[in-house]
């Protein structure tokens, strides 16, 4: 996993208190949401939407995602 992705996952973890959307994450990353989702999936094997949706409600389900 590259540094950009690790930093992004760390940022997502720190910002899960509120409703975090793909638009929020893409604005932070500086990429379009389509390009960011492809980059994230290629680097981690996970869908970015799964991470923002599932981890926001059940962080235990996301334990396998290592930043």
Secondary structure, 3 states (H helix, E strand, C coil): CCHHHHHHHHHHHHCCCCCCCHHHHHHHHCCCHHHHHHHHHHHHCCCHHHHHHHHHHCHHHHCCCCC
